[in-house]
């Protein structure tokens, strides 16, 4: 009995020690465990959906799956999988018009690369058909993304005259065409990586962002970005010898690069440049100043490293609304002191002021009351103070000044 009690006592002590040990282990505030806690790997595994998307090189061409050489019409073609896709709203109107009413087809290639081609008189074509089209030299393989009257709207949107469309759509792709197309698409990623290594070995200050092979495998377009002019004649010579194809180099800006790569913006939505935006307009810090935004480069810069394109979206509205507010140089007069303009809120229609001798506190006055005070001052009527007009009082936040060099780096040159 005595031995059993001793054994039980030993077991209880062991349990206490283990419990004490686990408590110390899970308590990450302990100094001795802090370093181990900081080195913990908190990365999550890649989902099957992400692996499936990254493994599909045809997703950028609008196909949710790999093409079947035995099917000329791609059933896996879907507008939701396309970058910069165009929605054919006329199709849902059930208007009985033949597609030859507009003998032009919009054909999609990789990413945002789309073009217009003349349809042949023979044959029937549908959206999603894999087709062979005219190229220089040889032919290219693409997917019909739009037919019918909607093509005229696309031509007008892109400012293309229908009479200027001269390139021809030859036919629907044959079995051999699709097999060749599949083989060339498989080479694109390895070709891009190889070209990067070659450019680095040559000491060229450029980055190859993407490679697009022509459908017949005789030519490839290399998209690259660089800050300055690049002499890539030696690079073209090496690439032509290594891959036995014609080389075309196309320089793109950092905004176009972000559009081709894609991503999620700070707003939580897909990047505008990769989903719908096609015309990249210059963005300056004047837009941020007009919208009363803090000139913080980390918040104003997008994934491309330049000012966010969305700063231009509401610029015209802000510029129009600001006209309704008083001149920033105008001072409001009271017996307590002058009120100096600080900032405005165009949505709440209020103006923030500070007293000339006290910059630590701000007070907000509705726009109607501000105009009323201005009229009073014009009539030499000076109120005792602004307390009866004020809706909000608060301490002025300290403004962080950012260097001009940081702002110039994210501004379009």
Secondary structure, 3 states (H helix, E strand, C coil): CHHHHHHHHHHHHHHHHHHHHHHHHHCCCCHHHHHHHHCCCCCCCCCHHHHHHHCCCCHHHCECCCCCCCCCECCCECHHHCCCCCCCHHHHHCCCCCHHHCCEEEEECCCCCEEEEECCCCCCCCCCEEEEEECCCCEEEEEEEECCCHHHHHHHHCCCCHHHCCCEEEEECCHHHHHHHHHHHHHHHHHHHHHHHHHHHCCCCCEEEEEEECCCCCEEEEEEECCCCCCCHHHHHHHHHHHCCEEEEEECCHHHHHHHHCCECCCCCECHHHHCCCCCCCCCHHHHHHCCCCCCHHHHECCCCCECHHHHCCHHHHHHHHCCCCCCCCCECECCCCEEEEEEECCCCEEEEEECCEEEEEEEEEHHHHHHHHHHHHCCCCECCCCCCEEEEEECCCCCCCCHHHHHHHCCC
